[in-house]
Amino acid sequence: MGSKIKVKEIMKYILTITLCSLVDATCIQPHIFPDVYEDLYNCQLAGYQKSIEKIEEIGNDNVNKHGIYTKFACNNINST
């Protein structure tokens, strides 16, 4: 009888943010951040924070003129 040893798979995440325009009905290629997040919680917090920073960087006038909005995703990368 052999026993199986299970190796716990640790999920890590990378963040991507996409900028879109309601006016043009288009989105640009997602920006992939180099940071690797240890869990989904921290990745999502970073996604909201970085989205706010980007909207502030673009500015009120351009956001309103072009209908700019952000979408972000935390994509898992598996490592053992």
N, C-alpha and C positions, 0 to 999 in steps of 0.2 A: 504494500500500500504506500503510494507516494502522496505526500502532502503538497498542496499547491500554496505557494506564497504569493499573495497578491501585492503588487506594487501599486501604491496609491498614486493615481495620476493627478498631478497638480495642474490646475487650469490657470493660465496667465493670459493677459489681455493686452491688445494694442488698440489704440484710439485712432479713429479716422473722422475727420470733419469735412463736410461738403457744403459749399456755398451755392445757393440757388437764387434765382430771380423770378418773382411772380410775374413781372412785366414781360420778360422774354420767354418765360416758361422753359428755362434751361437751368442746368447745374454744371458747375465745372468739375473736373476730376477731383476726387477726394484727396485731402492732404493726410498722409500717414505720419503720425508722430513717432519719434524713435523710442520713446519711453515704453517700458514693459510694466504693466500693472499686475500686482500680486493677486488682485481679486476684482470682481465685477463692480463692487461698491466704489472702490477708489477710482476705477476707470470712469465710471459714470460721473462721479463728482468732478473729475478733471474735464470731462466732456462738456458739462454745463459751464464750468469756469472758463474754459478756453473759448467756448462759443460766445460767452458774454464779452470776453476780451476782443474777439474778432469783430463783433458787431460795434463795439465802442471804437475800435480802430477805423472801421469803415466810415463811421459817423452818421449822425442823424439824417443829414440831407441826402446822402447817397443811399442809405437804407430805405428811406421813404420814396425817393425818386425811382429807384430800380426794384423796389419790393424785395430787398435782400433778406434772406433767412438762412439759418444753418440747420444742418442735420448731422447727427453724429452717431457713430456705432462703436461698440466695444466688441472687437472680434477676438475669439479665443484662439490661443496658440497652445498646443499641448506640449508639455515637457515632463519628463520623469526624473 
